[in-house]
Amino acid sequence: MVSPSPSEGGNEQYKMVISRNKKKKGKKIDIGIRVGIPNNTKGQFDNCNTLRNCENKVPRKIHRDDDKTGKKNFDNRNWRNMAPQGKKRVLARIQKPADEDAIRAALKLKSQFPEKLITALGPATLELNHQYQFVIEKEAVPPHYRIRELEKILQKNGLPGWLEWLQGRRGWVMQTQKLPYLDYHRNLHEAYTDKMKSLLKEVDDDKKKILKSLYYKQDPLTQENGGKTLNGKRQNTQTIWKKVSNGESLQDAVGMIRPFLEVIKYFIMDPYHKWTILPWLMPNITKDDCRKRLNRISVLVCTLLRNSNWGPDGPVHWAAHPPLNSYPRSVVTPAIMTELVVGVANILSCLFLLPHPITVSNLDGVKKLLTQISPSGSATAQGGASSSGNSKKTTGKGSANHHQHSPSSDPVKDVIIDLTGLSIDD
C-alpha cells in the first residue's frame, strides 16, 4: 500500500505517520562518526565496502596506573595479583632498591648458588624478567614443596648481604654493635637462672630430674645431670647456658645460648624423651595448655636455629664459627639480634610463666617480661602478682610457689605455706 502524498489530499494521514515515528524512543547511532566515515548519506553508502571490512573493535581501556603514553607502569602494580604470564612461573619480586644487573649476572652462575637453592631449583633455571620478578619455566617447575622453599629463599632478597649470599660468598660479617644486645643476654640469663634455682628447690625428684636436664650439662661418665657423686667427688656442675661477662663479645653471648636452645629442641623432637607436658607447671595448667605452649616453643626454637642455607639471616649458627668459614654468607644485623632476644624471652615465658605466658614483640616488651620471670623482679614468675610493697629479694619456696594453688584454695593456707618455706639461708 502506497502512502498518499500531501498533494493527493493525504496530508492528515502523512502527518500521523510522521508523529508516530517521532514518539519512538531510542538513541541515535551515527556509525560514520564511530569509524571515521562522514555523517551524510553519500559518505555512508558510498563507503559501504569500507564499513563492511573495517575492524570495529572496542578501544583498549587504559589502566589507572598507565601514564599518558599508554605504557604500563608495572612498578606501581601489585605483583601478587598478576597472573603468571606466558610459560613462566612467578616466585617472588625483588625489593627496591636493588641492583638488577648484578642480580641477573649472579643468576647466570647457578653453580655458585648455595646448596639449598640449587637443590630446590633442580633442573630449572632462575631468571629475573623485565617486571623485576623471579621466574622459572613452567615446564621445569619442581614439586610443590620445592616451590615453597624457593619462595622462602627468594623473598629474602631485600635483606643485607642477600646478593653476596646468592653469589656464593662465605663466612659472616658483623653489621651491628654488641650493645644493648649483650646486656639483654645477661639479663635473660639471670632471670632464667633465678627461676631454675627456685624450681629445683621446690619440685619433687621426678620433676627435678627433668629440670636438671634443662639446666646442667650431662656428665658423659654418669649420664646424669646436676652434680652426681662419683668416687666421692662431685661431678658436672657446669650449666648448659653460661652467663656472658661485660668484656666478652656478642659472638660469645650468642654462642653461649645455643646449647640451651639445642637441648630444648631435643626434648621437642626426640621420639623417646619428647615432652608432652611441662611437669613443673602441673597441675596449675591443663594438658591442652601444655600442648599449646610446647607447639609455640617448637616454632620459636626451630626459627631461631635456622642456618644460613636459607639466607643470610641466621640468628645463632654463625656464632659457632670464625668469620672466615665455609658456610653460606651470614650478616649479623640489629634486626637479627633483636629477633634472637625477643625469641628467647618468649621461650622463657612459655616455659615458666603462670597462669598464662606473655608474648612480646620488641625490646621494650622484653624488659617488662623479665620482671615477671625472675623472682627478684617486681612480680613473681608464677602468678604475675605485684610484690608486697617492699624491695627485699625473696626466693625459695615461698616466693616461687605463691600462686601455685587453684583459685578456690583458702588464701590463709597460701600464706602459711609461704612462711614455712622461708629460711635465713635463702
LUMSEMI-478419 format. One record per residue: residue in three letters; x, y, z of N, C-alpha, C in turn. Coordinates in steps of 0.2 Angstrom, whole numbers, padded with zeros to 4 digits, always signed. Example, Ala and Ser with C-alpha at 12.3 -4.5 7.8 and 13.67 -1.06 7.14 Angstrom:
<atoms>
ALA+0066-0028+0039+0062-0022+0039+0066-0016+0039SER+0064-0011+0035+0068-0005+0036+0064+0000+0039
</atoms>
This chain:
<atoms>
MET+0004-0006+0000+0000+0000+0000+0004+0006+0000VAL+0003+0011-0005+0007+0017-0005+0004+0022-0001SER+0008+0025+0003+0005+0031+0007+0004+0037+0003PRO-0002+0040+0004-0004+0046+0000+0001+0052+0001SER+0002+0055-0004+0006+0061-0004+0002+0067-0002PRO+0006+0072+0001+0002+0078+0003-0002+0081-0003SER+0000+0080-0009-0003+0083-0015-0010+0080-0016GLU-0010+0073-0014-0016+0069-0016-0021+0070-0010GLY-0021+0074-0006-0025+0075-0001-0024+0071+0005GLY-0018+0068+0006-0017+0064+0012-0013+0067+0017ASN-0013+0074+0017-0009+0077+0022-0010+0075+0029GLU-0016+0074+0031-0018+0072+0038-0015+0065+0040GLN-0016+0060+0035-0013+0054+0037-0005+0054+0037TYR-0002+0058+0032+0005+0058+0032+0008+0061+0038LYS+0005+0066+0041+0007+0069+0047+0006+0064+0053MET+0001+0060+0053+0000+0055+0058+0006+0050+0058VAL+0008+0048+0052+0014+0043+0052+0020+0046+0054ILE+0021+0052+0053+0027+0056+0055+0027+0057+0062SER+0021+0058+0065+0021+0059+0073+0022+0053+0076ARG+0020+0047+0074+0021+0041+0077+0028+0039+0077ASN+0032+0040+0072+0039+0039+0071+0043+0043+0076LYS+0041+0049+0077+0044+0054+0082+0044+0052+0089LYS+0038+0048+0091+0037+0046+0098+0041+0040+0100LYS+0044+0036+0095+0048+0031+0096+0054+0033+0100LYS+0056+0030+0106+0062+0031+0110+0068+0027+0108GLY+0073+0030+0109+0080+0026+0107+0085+0031+0106LYS+0091+0029+0106+0097+0033+0105+0099+0032+0098LYS+0100+0038+0095+0103+0038+0088+0110+0036+0087ILE+0112+0032+0083+0118+0029+0082+0121+0032+0076ASP+0126+0035+0076+0129+0038+0069+0136+0034+0068ILE+0135+0029+0064+0141+0024+0063+0146+0028+0060GLY+0145+0033+0056+0150+0036+0052+0155+0040+0057ILE+0152+0042+0062+0157+0046+0067+0161+0041+0071ARG+0158+0035+0072+0162+0029+0076+0168+0027+0072VAL+0167+0026+0065+0173+0023+0061+0176+0028+0057GLY+0175+0035+0058+0178+0040+0054+0175+0041+0047ILE+0169+0039+0046+0166+0040+0039+0161+0046+0040PRO+0161+0051+0035+0157+0057+0036+0150+0055+0037ASN+0147+0059+0041+0140+0058+0043+0135+0061+0038ASN+0135+0058+0032+0130+0060+0027+0128+0054+0023THR+0123+0054+0020+0120+0049+0016+0125+0046+0011LYS+0128+0051+0007+0133+0049+0002+0139+0046+0005GLY+0142+0049+0011+0148+0046+0014+0146+0039+0016GLN+0140+0037+0019+0139+0031+0022+0138+0026+0017PHE+0134+0027+0011+0133+0022+0007+0138+0021+0001ASP+0142+0027+0000+0147+0026-0005+0153+0022-0002ASN+0154+0022+0005+0159+0018+0008+0157+0012+0012CYS+0152+0009+0009+0149+0003+0012+0154-0003+0013ASN+0158-0003+0007+0163-0009+0007+0168-0007+0013THR+0170-0001+0014+0175+0000+0019+0172-0001+0026LEU+0165+0001+0027+0162-0001+0033+0162-0008+0035ARG+0160-0012+0029+0159-0019+0030+0166-0023+0032ASN+0172-0020+0029+0178-0023+0030+0182-0021+0036CYS+0180-0015+0039+0184-0012+0044+0183-0017+0051GLU+0189-0016+0055+0188-0020+0062+0186-0015+0067ASN+0179-0016+0068+0176-0011+0073+0177-0014+0080LYS+0183-0013+0083+0185-0016+0089+0184-0010+0094VAL+0182-0012+0100+0182-0008+0106+0189-0006+0108PRO+0190+0001+0109+0197+0003+0111+0199+0000+0118ARG+0205-0002+0119+0208-0004+0125+0207+0001+0131LYS+0204-0002+0136+0203+0003+0142+0210+0004+0145ILE+0212+0010+0146+0218+0012+0149+0218+0010+0156HIS+0223+0007+0159+0224+0005+0166+0225+0011+0170ARG+0223+0012+0176+0223+0018+0180+0230+0019+0182ASP+0235+0015+0181+0242+0016+0183+0246+0018+0176ASP+0242+0017+0170+0246+0019+0164+0247+0027+0164ASP+0253+0028+0161+0254+0035+0160+0251+0038+0154LYS+0252+0044+0152+0249+0047+0146+0251+0044+0140THR+0256+0040+0139+0258+0037+0133+0255+0030+0132GLY+0251+0028+0138+0248+0022+0137+0253+0016+0139LYS+0259+0017+0141+0264+0012+0143+0262+0010+0150LYS+0262+0003+0151+0261+0000+0158+0266+0002+0163ASN+0264+0004+0169+0268+0006+0174+0268+0000+0179PHE+0272-0005+0178+0272-0011+0182+0275-0010+0189ASP+0279-0005+0191+0281-0004+0197+0276-0002+0202ASN+0271+0001+0200+0265+0003+0204+0260-0002+0205ARG+0260-0008+0202+0255-0013+0202+0257-0018+0207ASN+0252-0021+0210+0253-0026+0215+0254-0033+0211TRP+0261-0035+0211+0263-0040+0208+0260-0047+0210ARG+0258-0047+0216+0255-0054+0218+0248-0055+0215ASN+0244-0050+0213+0238-0050+0209+0239-0052+0202MET+0245-0052+0199+0246-0053+0192+0247-0060+0191ALA+0243-0063+0186+0243-0070+0185+0250-0071+0181PRO+0253-0077+0182+0259-0079+0178+0258-0078+0170GLN+0262-0075+0167+0262-0073+0160+0266-0079+0156GLY+0263-0080+0150+0266-0085+0146+0268-0092+0149LYS+0274-0094+0148+0276-0100+0150+0280-0100+0157LYS+0280-0094+0160+0284-0093+0166+0280-0093+0173ARG+0283-0096+0178+0280-0096+0184+0284-0091+0189VAL+0280-0086+0192+0282-0081+0196+0283-0084+0203LEU+0289-0082+0206+0291-0085+0213+0291-0079+0218ALA+0294-0073+0216+0295-0068+0220+0296-0061+0216ARG+0296-0056+0219+0298-0049+0216+0304-0046+0220ILE+0308-0043+0217+0314-0040+0220+0312-0034+0224GLN+0315-0033+0229+0313-0027+0233+0318-0021+0232LYS+0315-0015+0230+0319-0010+0229+0321-0006+0235PRO+0327-0003+0235+0332-0003+0229+0336-0009+0229ALA+0337-0011+0223+0341-0017+0221+0345-0016+0215ASP+0351-0019+0214+0355-0019+0209+0353-0025+0204GLU+0348-0023+0199+0345-0028+0195+0350-0031+0190ASP+0355-0027+0188+0360-0030+0184+0365-0035+0187ALA+0366-0033+0193+0371-0038+0197+0367-0044+0199ILE+0360-0044+0200+0356-0050+0202+0356-0054+0195ARG+0355-0051+0190+0354-0055+0183+0361-0058+0182ALA+0366-0055+0183+0373-0058+0182+0374-0064+0187ALA+0372-0063+0193+0373-0069+0198+0368-0075+0196LEU+0362-0074+0193+0358-0079+0192+0361-0083+0186LYS+0365-0081+0182+0368-0085+0177+0374-0090+0179LEU+0376-0089+0185+0381-0093+0188+0378-0098+0193LYS+0374-0102+0191+0370-0107+0195+0374-0111+0200SER+0380-0113+0197+0385-0117+0201+0387-0114+0207GLN+0387-0107+0208+0389-0104+0214+0384-0103+0219PHE+0378-0105+0217+0372-0104+0222+0373-0108+0228PRO+0371-0106+0234+0371-0110+0240+0367-0117+0238GLU+0369-0122+0242+0367-0129+0241+0359-0130+0241LYS+0356-0126+0246+0349-0127+0247+0345-0124+0241LEU+0348-0119+0238+0345-0116+0232+0345-0120+0226ILE+0351-0123+0225+0352-0127+0219+0348-0133+0220THR+0347-0136+0226+0343-0142+0227+0336-0141+0225ALA+0333-0135+0228+0326-0133+0227+0325-0132+0219LEU+0330-0129+0216+0329-0127+0209+0328-0134+0204GLY+0333-0138+0206+0333-0144+0202+0336-0142+0195PRO+0333-0145+0190+0335-0143+0183+0332-0136+0180ALA+0328-0133+0184+0325-0127+0182+0330-0121+0182THR+0329-0116+0178+0334-0110+0178+0330-0104+0180LEU+0333-0101+0185+0330-0095+0188+0332-0089+0184GLU+0327-0084+0183+0328-0078+0179+0325-0072+0182LEU+0327-0067+0180+0324-0060+0183+0321-0057+0176ASN+0314-0056+0176+0311-0054+0170+0311-0046+0170HIS+0308-0043+0165+0308-0036+0164+0303-0032+0169GLN+0299-0036+0173+0295-0034+0178+0298-0035+0185TYR+0304-0036+0185+0308-0037+0191+0305-0043+0196GLN+0303-0048+0192+0301-0054+0196+0305-0060+0194PHE+0306-0064+0200+0310-0070+0199+0305-0076+0196VAL+0307-0078+0190+0303-0083+0187+0307-0089+0185ILE+0303-0095+0184+0306-0101+0181+0301-0103+0175GLU+0304-0108+0171+0300-0110+0166+0295-0115+0169LYS+0288-0115+0166+0283-0119+0169+0284-0126+0168GLU+0288-0128+0162+0289-0135+0161+0294-0138+0166ALA+0298-0134+0169+0303-0136+0174+0301-0135+0181VAL+0295-0133+0182+0293-0132+0189+0294-0138+0194PRO+0298-0137+0199+0299-0143+0204+0293-0144+0208PRO+0293-0150+0212+0287-0151+0216+0285-0145+0220HIS+0279-0146+0223+0276-0140+0227+0280-0139+0233TYR+0283-0143+0236+0286-0142+0242+0293-0138+0240ARG+0296-0140+0235+0302-0136+0232+0300-0129+0230ILE+0294-0128+0228+0292-0121+0226+0291-0117+0232ARG+0289-0120+0238+0288-0116+0244+0295-0114+0247GLU+0300-0119+0246+0307-0117+0248+0310-0112+0244LEU+0309-0112+0237+0311-0107+0233+0308-0100+0235GLU+0302-0100+0236+0298-0093+0238+0301-0091+0244LYS+0302-0095+0249+0305-0094+0256+0312-0090+0255ILE+0316-0093+0251+0323-0091+0250+0323-0084+0246LEU+0319-0084+0240+0319-0078+0236+0316-0072+0239GLN+0311-0073+0243+0308-0067+0247+0312-0063+0251LYS+0318-0066+0253+0323-0063+0257+0327-0058+0253ASN+0326-0057+0247+0331-0054+0243+0332-0046+0245GLY+0328-0044+0249+0329-0037+0252+0334-0036+0258LEU+0336-0042+0261+0340-0042+0267+0347-0040+0265PRO+0350-0037+0270+0358-0035+0269+0362-0042+0268GLY+0366-0041+0263+0370-0047+0261+0367-0052+0257TRP+0361-0052+0255+0357-0057+0251+0361-0058+0244LEU+0363-0053+0241+0366-0053+0234+0373-0057+0235GLU+0376-0055+0240+0383-0059+0241+0381-0066+0243TRP+0376-0067+0247+0374-0074+0248+0372-0078+0242LEU+0369-0075+0237+0367-0078+0231+0373-0079+0227GLN+0378-0075+0227+0384-0076+0223+0389-0081+0226GLY+0387-0084+0231+0391-0090+0234+0396-0087+0239ARG+0396-0081+0241+0401-0079+0246+0400-0083+0253ARG+0405-0083+0257+0405-0087+0263+0407-0083+0269GLY+0406-0086+0275+0408-0083+0281+0403-0078+0284TRP+0404-0075+0289+0399-0070+0292+0403-0063+0293VAL+0398-0058+0293+0401-0051+0294+0396-0048+0299MET+0399-0044+0303+0396-0040+0308+0394-0033+0306GLN+0387-0032+0306+0384-0025+0305+0380-0022+0310THR+0382-0024+0317+0379-0021+0322+0384-0020+0328GLN+0382-0016+0333+0386-0015+0339+0383-0021+0344LYS+0388-0022+0349+0386-0028+0354+0381-0025+0359LEU+0381-0018+0360+0376-0016+0365+0370-0013+0361PRO+0364-0014+0363+0362-0016+0370+0361-0024+0371TYR+0363-0027+0365+0361-0035+0365+0365-0039+0370LEU+0371-0037+0371+0375-0040+0376+0371-0040+0383ASP+0369-0034+0385+0365-0033+0391+0359-0037+0392TYR+0355-0038+0386+0349-0042+0386+0351-0049+0387HIS+0356-0051+0384+0358-0058+0385+0360-0060+0393ARG+0363-0055+0396+0365-0056+0403+0358-0056+0407ASN+0354-0051+0406+0348-0051+0409+0343-0057+0408LEU+0343-0059+0402+0339-0066+0401+0342-0071+0405HIS+0349-0072+0405+0352-0077+0408+0351-0077+0416GLU+0351-0071+0419+0350-0070+0426+0343-0072+0428ALA+0338-0070+0424+0331-0072+0425+0330-0079+0425TYR+0333-0083+0419+0332-0090+0419+0336-0093+0424THR+0341-0091+0426+0345-0094+0432+0341-0094+0439ASP+0339-0088+0440+0335-0087+0446+0329-0092+0446LYS+0325-0092+0441+0319-0096+0440+0321-0104+0441MET+0326-0106+0438+0328-0113+0438+0330-0115+0445LYS+0334-0111+0448+0336-0112+0455+0330-0113+0460SER+0326-0108+0459+0320-0108+0463+0316-0115+0462LEU+0315-0117+0456+0311-0123+0455+0314-0129+0457LEU+0321-0129+0456+0324-0135+0459+0324-0136+0466LYS+0322-0131+0470+0322-0132+0477+0314-0134+0479GLU+0310-0133+0474+0303-0134+0476+0300-0141+0474VAL+0302-0143+0468+0299-0149+0465+0301-0155+0467ASP+0297-0161+0466+0299-0167+0468+0305-0170+0464ASP+0307-0176+0466+0313-0179+0462+0312-0180+0455ASP+0306-0183+0453+0305-0184+0446+0305-0178+0442LYS+0302-0172+0444+0302-0166+0441+0309-0163+0441LYS+0312-0164+0446+0319-0161+0447+0324-0164+0442LYS+0323-0170+0440+0327-0174+0435+0326-0171+0429ILE+0320-0169+0427+0319-0166+0420+0322-0159+0420LEU+0321-0155+0426+0323-0148+0426+0331-0148+0426LYS+0334-0153+0429+0341-0153+0428+0344-0154+0421SER+0340-0158+0417+0342-0159+0410+0342-0152+0406LEU+0338-0147+0409+0337-0141+0406+0341-0136+0408TYR+0345-0138+0414+0349-0133+0417+0357-0135+0417TYR+0358-0141+0419+0365-0143+0419+0367-0147+0413LYS+0374-0147+0412+0376-0151+0407+0376-0159+0409GLN+0376-0163+0404+0376-0170+0405+0383-0173+0406ASP+0384-0176+0412+0390-0179+0413+0391-0185+0408PRO+0396-0186+0404+0397-0191+0400+0399-0198+0404LEU+0401-0198+0410+0403-0204+0414+0397-0207+0417THR+0393-0202+0420+0387-0205+0424+0381-0204+0420GLN+0381-0201+0414+0375-0200+0410+0369-0196+0415GLU+0371-0192+0419+0367-0189+0423+0368-0181+0423ASN+0363-0177+0425+0364-0170+0426+0364-0168+0433GLY+0368-0163+0434+0367-0159+0441+0371-0162+0446GLY+0377-0163+0445+0382-0165+0450+0381-0171+0454LYS+0381-0177+0451+0381-0183+0454+0388-0185+0457THR+0388-0189+0462+0394-0190+0466+0397-0197+0463LEU+0403-0196+0461+0407-0202+0458+0413-0203+0461ASN+0415-0208+0465+0421-0210+0468+0422-0204+0474GLY+0417-0202+0477+0417-0197+0482+0418-0190+0480LYS+0418-0189+0474+0419-0182+0471+0413-0180+0467ARG+0411-0174+0468+0405-0171+0465+0407-0170+0457GLN+0403-0172+0453+0404-0172+0446+0399-0167+0442ASN+0402-0164+0437+0397-0160+0432+0393-0155+0436THR+0395-0149+0437+0391-0144+0440+0391-0138+0435GLN+0393-0139+0429+0393-0134+0424+0385-0134+0421THR+0384-0128+0419+0377-0126+0417+0377-0126+0409ILE+0371-0128+0406+0371-0128+0399+0372-0121+0396TRP+0368-0116+0399+0368-0109+0397+0373-0105+0401LYS+0378-0103+0399+0383-0099+0403+0382-0092+0402LYS+0383-0088+0408+0382-0081+0408+0388-0077+0405VAL+0387-0073+0400+0392-0069+0397+0394-0063+0401SER+0401-0061+0401+0403-0056+0405+0403-0049+0401ASN+0404-0044+0404+0403-0037+0401+0409-0037+0395GLY+0415-0040+0397+0420-0039+0392+0420-0044+0386GLU+0416-0048+0386+0415-0053+0380+0412-0050+0374SER+0412-0054+0369+0409-0051+0363+0402-0053+0362LEU+0399-0051+0357+0392-0053+0355+0392-0060+0352GLN+0398-0062+0349+0398-0069+0347+0398-0073+0353ASP+0402-0072+0358+0402-0076+0364+0395-0077+0367ALA+0391-0071+0367+0385-0071+0370+0380-0076+0366VAL+0380-0075+0360+0376-0079+0356+0378-0086+0356GLY+0384-0088+0356+0387-0094+0356+0385-0098+0362MET+0385-0094+0368+0383-0097+0374+0376-0099+0375ILE+0371-0096+0371+0364-0098+0372+0362-0103+0367ARG+0366-0105+0362+0365-0110+0358+0364-0117+0361PRO+0368-0119+0366+0367-0126+0369+0360-0126+0372PHE+0358-0121+0376+0351-0121+0379+0346-0122+0374LEU+0346-0119+0368+0341-0120+0363+0341-0127+0360GLU+0347-0129+0359+0348-0136+0356+0345-0141+0361VAL+0346-0141+0367+0343-0145+0372+0335-0145+0372ILE+0333-0139+0372+0325-0138+0371+0323-0142+0365LYS+0326-0141+0359+0324-0144+0353+0325-0151+0353TYR+0329-0154+0357+0330-0161+0358+0323-0164+0362PHE+0321-0161+0367+0315-0163+0370+0309-0161+0366ILE+0309-0157+0362+0303-0156+0357+0303-0161+0352MET+0309-0164+0350+0308-0168+0344+0310-0175+0345ASP+0314-0177+0350+0316-0184+0351+0310-0188+0353PRO+0309-0194+0349+0303-0198+0350+0303-0202+0357TYR+0309-0203+0360+0309-0206+0366+0308-0202+0372HIS+0311-0196+0372+0311-0191+0378+0307-0185+0376LYS+0302-0185+0371+0299-0180+0369+0294-0177+0374TRP+0294-0171+0376+0289-0168+0381+0282-0168+0378THR+0278-0170+0382+0271-0170+0381+0267-0165+0386ILE+0270-0164+0391+0268-0159+0396+0274-0155+0399LEU+0273-0150+0403+0278-0146+0407+0277-0148+0414PRO+0280-0153+0417+0278-0156+0423+0279-0150+0429TRP+0284-0146+0428+0284-0141+0434+0279-0136+0434LEU+0275-0136+0429+0269-0131+0429+0262-0135+0430MET+0263-0141+0431+0257-0145+0433+0256-0145+0440PRO+0250-0145+0443+0243-0146+0439+0240-0139+0438ASN+0244-0133+0438+0241-0127+0438+0239-0125+0431ILE+0241-0129+0426+0238-0128+0419+0236-0135+0417THR+0232-0135+0412+0230-0142+0409+0234-0144+0404LYS+0233-0151+0402+0237-0154+0397+0237-0150+0390ASP+0231-0148+0389+0230-0144+0382+0234-0138+0382ASP+0234-0134+0388+0238-0128+0388+0245-0130+0387CYS+0248-0136+0390+0255-0138+0389+0256-0139+0382ARG+0251-0142+0379+0252-0144+0371+0253-0137+0367LYS+0249-0132+0369+0249-0126+0365+0256-0123+0367ARG+0258-0123+0373+0265-0120+0374+0270-0123+0371LEU+0270-0130+0371+0275-0134+0368+0275-0132+0360ASN+0270-0132+0357+0269-0130+0350+0273-0123+0349ARG+0271-0119+0353+0274-0112+0352+0281-0112+0353ILE+0284-0116+0358+0291-0116+0359+0294-0119+0353SER+0291-0125+0350+0294-0128+0345+0295-0123+0339VAL+0290-0119+0337+0291-0114+0332+0296-0109+0333LEU+0297-0107+0339+0302-0102+0341+0309-0105+0341VAL+0310-0111+0343+0317-0114+0343+0319-0115+0336CYS+0315-0118+0332+0316-0120+0326+0318-0114+0321THR+0314-0109+0323+0315-0102+0319+0322-0099+0321LEU+0324-0099+0327+0330-0096+0329+0336-0100+0327LEU+0335-0107+0326+0341-0111+0325+0341-0112+0317ARG+0338-0108+0313+0339-0109+0306+0346-0107+0304ASN+0349-0110+0299+0356-0109+0297+0356-0104+0291SER+0362-0103+0288+0362-0098+0283+0361-0102+0276ASN+0359-0108+0276+0357-0111+0270+0351-0108+0267TRP+0347-0105+0271+0340-0102+0268+0341-0094+0267GLY+0347-0092+0269+0348-0084+0268+0353-0082+0273PRO+0355-0075+0272+0360-0073+0277+0357-0070+0283ASP+0352-0073+0286+0349-0070+0292+0348-0076+0297GLY+0353-0080+0298+0353-0085+0303+0355-0082+0310PRO+0351-0082+0315+0352-0078+0322+0357-0081+0326VAL+0358-0088+0326+0363-0091+0331+0369-0095+0328HIS+0368-0098+0322+0373-0103+0320+0380-0100+0318TRP+0379-0093+0316+0386-0090+0314+0391-0090+0320ALA+0388-0089+0326+0392-0088+0332+0397-0094+0333ALA+0395-0100+0331+0399-0106+0332+0405-0107+0327HIS+0406-0102+0323+0412-0102+0318+0415-0095+0318PRO+0422-0096+0316+0425-0089+0315+0422-0086+0309PRO+0424-0079+0308+0421-0075+0302+0423-0078+0295LEU+0429-0081+0295+0430-0085+0289+0429-0092+0289ASN+0423-0094+0286+0421-0101+0287+0418-0103+0280SER+0417-0110+0280+0414-0112+0273+0407-0112+0272TYR+0403-0109+0277+0396-0109+0276+0394-0103+0273PRO+0388-0104+0270+0385-0098+0266+0385-0092+0270ARG+0385-0086+0267+0386-0079+0270+0380-0078+0275SER+0383-0076+0281+0378-0073+0286+0380-0066+0288VAL+0375-0062+0289+0376-0055+0290+0372-0053+0297VAL+0376-0051+0302+0373-0050+0309+0371-0043+0309THR+0364-0042+0309+0361-0035+0309+0358-0034+0316PRO+0356-0028+0317+0352-0027+0323+0345-0030+0323ALA+0342-0031+0317+0336-0034+0317+0336-0042+0319ILE+0342-0045+0317+0343-0052+0318+0344-0053+0326MET+0348-0048+0329+0349-0049+0336+0343-0047+0340THR+0339-0043+0338+0333-0041+0341+0328-0047+0341GLU+0328-0051+0335+0324-0057+0334+0326-0062+0339LEU+0333-0063+0340+0335-0068+0345+0333-0066+0352VAL+0334-0060+0354+0332-0058+0361+0325-0059+0362VAL+0321-0057+0358+0314-0057+0359+0311-0065+0358GLY+0314-0069+0354+0313-0076+0354+0314-0079+0360VAL+0320-0078+0363+0322-0082+0369+0318-0079+0375ALA+0316-0073+0375+0311-0071+0380+0305-0074+0380ASN+0302-0075+0374+0296-0078+0373+0296-0086+0375ILE+0302-0089+0374+0303-0096+0376+0303-0097+0383LEU+0306-0092+0387+0306-0092+0394+0299-0091+0397SER+0295-0087+0393+0289-0085+0395+0284-0092+0395CYS+0285-0095+0389+0281-0102+0389+0283-0107+0394LEU+0290-0107+0395+0292-0112+0400+0290-0111+0407PHE+0289-0105+0409+0289-0103+0416+0283-0099+0419LEU+0280-0095+0415+0275-0091+0417+0268-0094+0418LEU+0265-0092+0424+0258-0094+0426+0254-0088+0427PRO+0248-0088+0426+0244-0094+0423+0244-0094+0415HIS+0246-0088+0412+0247-0088+0405+0253-0085+0403PRO+0256-0088+0398+0263-0085+0395+0261-0078+0392ILE+0266-0074+0392+0266-0067+0389+0270-0067+0383THR+0267-0064+0378+0271-0064+0371+0273-0057+0370VAL+0279-0056+0369+0282-0049+0367+0285-0049+0360SER+0285-0043+0357+0287-0042+0350+0293-0037+0350ASN+0295-0034+0355+0301-0029+0354+0305-0029+0361LEU+0310-0025+0361+0315-0025+0366+0312-0022+0373ASP+0307-0017+0372+0304-0014+0377+0299-0019+0381GLY+0296-0024+0377+0292-0029+0380+0296-0034+0383VAL+0303-0035+0381+0307-0040+0385+0309-0037+0392LYS+0310-0031+0392+0311-0028+0399+0306-0029+0404LYS+0299-0028+0402+0294-0029+0406+0293-0037+0408LEU+0294-0041+0403+0294-0048+0404+0299-0051+0409LEU+0305-0048+0409+0310-0051+0413+0308-0050+0421THR+0304-0045+0422+0302-0044+0429+0297-0049+0431GLN+0293-0052+0426+0288-0057+0428+0292-0064+0428ILE+0297-0065+0425+0300-0072+0425+0305-0072+0432SER+0309-0067+0433+0313-0068+0439+0310-0066+0445PRO+0311-0070+0451+0308-0069+0457+0310-0063+0460SER+0316-0060+0458+0318-0054+0461+0315-0048+0458GLY+0311-0049+0453+0308-0043+0449+0302-0040+0453SER+0298-0036+0450+0293-0033+0453+0287-0037+0454ALA+0287-0043+0451+0281-0048+0451+0284-0055+0451THR+0281-0059+0454+0283-0066+0454+0282-0069+0447ALA+0286-0074+0446+0286-0078+0439+0280-0082+0439GLN+0278-0085+0444+0272-0090+0443+0265-0086+0443GLY+0264-0081+0447+0257-0079+0447+0257-0072+0444GLY+0262-0068+0443+0262-0062+0439+0259-0057+0444ALA+0259-0058+0450+0256-0053+0455+0262-0048+0457SER+0260-0042+0459+0264-0037+0462+0268-0039+0468SER+0274-0036+0470+0277-0038+0476+0273-0034+0481SER+0275-0037+0487+0271-0035+0493+0274-0028+0496GLY+0275-0023+0492+0276-0016+0495+0283-0015+0497ASN+0288-0020+0498+0295-0019+0500+0299-0021+0494SER+0305-0019+0494+0310-0021+0489+0315-0026+0491LYS+0313-0030+0496+0318-0036+0498+0317-0041+0493LYS+0323-0044+0492+0323-0050+0487+0321-0056+0491THR+0315-0060+0489+0313-0066+0492+0313-0071+0487THR+0317-0077+0489+0317-0083+0485+0315-0089+0489GLY+0316-0095+0486+0314-0101+0489+0307-0103+0488LYS+0304-0107+0492+0298-0110+0491+0292-0105+0491GLY+0293-0100+0496+0288-0095+0497+0286-0091+0491SER+0291-0088+0488+0290-0083+0483+0289-0086+0476ALA+0292-0092+0475+0291-0095+0468+0285-0099+0468ASN+0282-0101+0474+0276-0106+0474+0270-0102+0476HIS+0270-0096+0477+0265-0092+0480+0258-0093+0477HIS+0257-0093+0470+0251-0094+0467+0250-0101+0464GLN+0253-0106+0466+0253-0112+0463+0246-0116+0465HIS+0243-0114+0470+0236-0117+0472+0231-0114+0467SER+0226-0118+0467+0220-0116+0462+0216-0110+0466PRO+0212-0106+0462+0209-0100+0464+0204-0102+0470SER+0202-0108+0470+0197-0110+0475+0201-0111+0482SER+0207-0111+0482+0211-0113+0489+0210-0107+0494ASP+0210-0109+0500+0210-0105+0505+0216-0100+0505PRO+0215-0093+0505+0221-0089+0505+0225-0089+0511VAL+0222-0091+0516+0226-0091+0523+0231-0097+0522LYS+0229-0103+0519+0234-0108+0518+0240-0106+0514ASP+0239-0102+0509+0244-0100+0505+0249-0096+0509VAL+0247-0092+0513+0251-0088+0517+0256-0092+0522ILE+0252-0097+0525+0256-0102+0529+0261-0106+0526ILE+0260-0108+0520+0265-0111+0516+0271-0107+0514ASP+0269-0101+0512+0275-0096+0511+0279-0095+0517LEU+0276-0094+0523+0280-0093+0529+0285-0099+0531THR+0282-0105+0530+0286-0110+0532+0291-0112+0527GLY+0291-0109+0521+0296-0111+0516+0302-0106+0517LEU+0302-0101+0520+0307-0096+0521+0313-0099+0525SER+0319-0097+0524+0324-0098+0528+0329-0093+0528ILE+0334-0092+0533+0339-0087+0533+0344-0088+0527ASP+0345-0094+0525+0350-0096+0520+0347-0093+0513ASP+0341-0093+0512+0338-0090+0506+0339-0083+0506
</atoms>
